[in-house]
Amino acid sequence: MPRTRVHNMLISLDGYAAGEQVTFDAPIGGADRLFDWFDGRAIHGVDQADDPITLDRALTSMWGQGIGAEIMGRRKFGPQTGDWPDDGWRGWWGEEPPFHTPVFVMSHHPQATMEFSDGTSFHFVDGTPQEVLDLAQRAAGDLDVRIGGGPSTLRQFLQADLVDFMHLAIVPITLGRGVRLWEGLRGIEGRFTVETVVSPSGLTHQFWNKNN
Amino acid sequence: MPRTRVHNMLISLDGYAAGEQVTFDAPIGGADRLFDWFDGRAIHGVDQADDPITLDRALTSMWGQGIGAEIMGRRKFGPQTGDWPDDGWRGWWGEEPPFHTPVFVMSHHPQATMEFSDGTSFHFVDGTPQEVLDLAQRAAGDLDVRIGGGPSTLRQFLQADLVDFMHLAIVPITLGRGVRLWEGLRGIEGRFTVETVVSPSGLTHQFWNKNN
């Protein structure tokens, strides 16, 4: 059975997984320390990085395994709000987005699909988490769907009980402000079996598998 | 730079990584407890198993990432010794070997190459570890080469200092007899940086990255 998966969700000790204000100059909205701390990702496979293969890199390499589509929130795609301006924006990644699959961007404001030569396409869709997941699953076929974040998008899918697997990486810093992943999710651990692993780097990795 | 990698090398607390006598009935030569203990492999990706995605499965999923060829010892291919009999043997895996790449089987006794529809081919080659690695690297192109074992084959490549990365999984059992991985390798840890991670399952995972 295809799963709905979350990978490499970085979160601070005080529960923040993104910054508050996303702008063109600050794509991570002031939560840069979360991403700067952990520069060891190998999302396209451990063979794709020349760096040593550490636990952290090994775990981030799950990101693309058997994924046929991603769902993301609008702020992961760009900083614009309201109607989409005619500004030629094609996402933070320029002409080489790393996804290589259809990506469903949740937005109340429609715009035309964007295609890239590497297999990535951005589809702008309005709907409930279940409706958007249905679209993504149809696009993914036999493969899994990844919920790509940010945290407020992920939170909607967790509230709707649509997540089968989640890999969290707890970064040993306090951010003090930002977007809280766990808001409104009191007791959610009861729906999952949680495995916790400490990395020599200082990260704590968690594997959340939904109970049957 | 392509690497020479080792994955999912299971080893007992007392240092054994295979049994002594490999026969048609006992492919693992009496070290079955090593493999039985750890049935959580997901070598073709975490999406390929319906089981929960645990640390152990996440780590075994590195096995095929960016691998373009494997090298294995003769006993990993079959229990025969001496000249190859005309018995139609095509490996322990029947018509569906899991490799999906060229595989170089080290043997002093030549026989014709075997091809499979899934991309696997077995090439029987005689030579030093460096000579066989050269062949495998040519076949792999830009991709990495995996040393697939068993332990005596791996030991030859370690002695010749040809291994760039090794993922060991130490199984919390004592076998008392079998093939020792570490024989003749006193002080080898000095050539590597070793990261050790304890799994909630009871396994201890190690990541050996060769020092520059």
Interface residues (C-beta under 8 A of the other chain):
Chain A: M1 P2 R3 R5 G45 V46 D47 Q48 D50 P52 I53 T54 L55 A58 L59 S61 M62 Q65 G66 I67 L143 D144 F165 H167 T193 E195 T196 V197 V198 S199 P200 H205 F207 N209
Chain B: M1 P2 R3 R5 G45 V46 D47 Q48 D50 P52 I53 T54 L55 A58 L59 S61 M62 Q65 G66 I67 L143 D144 F165 H167 T193 E195 T196 V197 V198 S199 P200 H205 F207 N209
